[in-house]
Amino acid sequence: MGIYRQLTSAGPDCRQSVRKVLPFKNAVLVTGKDAASLARNSGARGLRYTCSMIRQIAPQFFSTDIPGTVAYYKDKLGFECLGTWQDPPVYAIVARDQHAIHFRCAAPPTANQDKYEDELLDAYLHVEDADALYAEYAANGVEFTRGLANMPWHSREFVVKDCDGRLLAFGANL
């Protein structure tokens, strides 16, 4: 019996997600009260997934200058500061379009010498309209390490170097 047919009792929301979430052979989708009991069943074969559990992921970047980093993300990238902790700040959260980035006051790990040459990204942000966002950031004087372009992987994207040297790629599906 195929995965989709096995999961028809999961409900319409999960059924729509099954095609996207479970591309693996022998995967098992777990929902609701069945999740705990099935998770305890170590004899079950395959991967287990609980429908719609992860709502968002927020990176935590290190910074030695929390106020400066928050100012950059507000003034240059259009984020809103949701809060800072302690005085002087040792932690901050900024958000744009309901997606957050956390900053912790700490020295970043030693940078890879080839980071910029090899374009070793710190984050990739999927956006609705790469052209409009690129124009906004250009008007704000943001430093780009790669300009707006169509990529072979069917994405239109650009890369920003932030105030702490992180590489942030912004891309929209073509």
N, C-alpha and C positions, 0 to 999 in steps of 0.2 A: 504494500500500500504506500503511495507517495506521501511526502511530508505534508503537502497542502491538504490532502484529504484527511489525514490524521488530525489536522489542526482546525477543522471547520467548527468545532465546538468552542474555539477560543473567542469567538465574537467578531463582529465586522471590523472593528478597529485593528485588531491583531491580524486578521486575515489579509487586510490590505498590506500590512507591514511584512508579512511572511515572505513574500517574493523578494523583498529588499534585504531583510535581516537574516534570512536563513539560506544562504547559498551553499551550505556545507552538507555533505552526505551524512546521514544518520543524526542530524541535528534534531533537538526536541525543544519545542516552545512551551514554556511553563507560564501560567497566568493565575492570578488571584490566590485563593486558599490552597490550590494544588501545588503552588510553588514550594512552600515549606516542606510538605510531605514528600514531594518528588526529589527535592534537594537532599533529603535525608536518605533516600534510597540509593545507596552506593552501587547497587546492582544494575541501575539503568544505564544503557549504553548511549553514547553520543554526547554532543554538546547540549547544555541546557541554557535557555534564554528566558528571561522574564520580560514580558511585553511592556514597553514604555516606562522603564525604570529610570534611565539616565535622561535627565531633562536638559542638562547643560554641563559643559566642562569649562573650567576657568584656569588658564595658566597662572602660575605664580612666578613672576620674574624678580630677580634680585636687583637692587639699586642701592647705591651709597648716598643718593640724594633724593629722598622721597618727595619733598616739596617741588624740586626741579622737574622730576619725572612726571608728577601729577600735572604741573603747569604745562609741560610739553603735550601730554595727551589731551588736555582740555583745549589749549590754544591752537595747536597744530592739527590734531587728529579728530577733534570734535567730540571727545568723550566727556562725561560728567563725573565728577568726583562723588562717590557714594559715601565716603567716610575715610578718616584717618584716625590712627590710634596712637596715643601718648603724645607728649610734647617735649622735645621735637618728635615728629612722627617716625614710627618704626614700621608701620604697615599702612597700606592704603588700598582702596578698591575703586576702580574707575569702570564705567560702563557706557556703551553706546548700543542702541537698538536692542536692549535687554540682554546684552552679552558682556560679561565682566572680565576684567584682567586684575589680578591681585599683584601688589608689589610689596616685597619684604626688604627691610633695610639689612643688607649684607653685601659683602664683597662678592661679585660674580666669580664663578670658576675661571681659571686661566683660559683665556680665549685661544681658539685654534688659529694658528698663524695664517691658514688658508681660508678662513671663514668667508671673507669677502670675494676672493678670487673664485672659490668653489661654490659660492652662494649657499652657504649652510644656514638655512632658515631657522628662526626661532619659533615662528608661528605662521600658519596659513589661515587666512580669514576669507571665507566664502561670502561674497557680496552680491547684491541684486544688480547693480549697475556700475561696472568698473570704470567706465568712461566718466560718469558724473563724479564719482569719488576721486578719481585721479585729478579732475579739474579743480575740485574743492581743495585737495591737498596741495596742488601746484600753486593755487592762489594764496595758500597759507604759508608758502615758503618751505614746504617739507622737502627733505633731501631724498632723492630717489637713487637707488643703485641699479635699477632696471626700469626703463620706461614702459609705458602701456603698449602691449603687443598681444596678438593672437598666438597661442602656443599650440604645438602639435597635439597636445592632449585635450584639445577642444575646450580651452579656457582662454579668456581674455584677462590678462593680469599685469600687475606691476609690483615692484618691491621697494619698500621704504626702509631707510636706516634711521632708527629712532635716536633720541638724545643720549641713550646709553650704549649705542652701537648694535642694538638688536636688529635683525633683519625680519621684517614683517611683509609677507606676500599677501596681496589682495587679489582675488580672482572671481570672475563670473563665468558661468557656463555659456558656451556659444550655442 
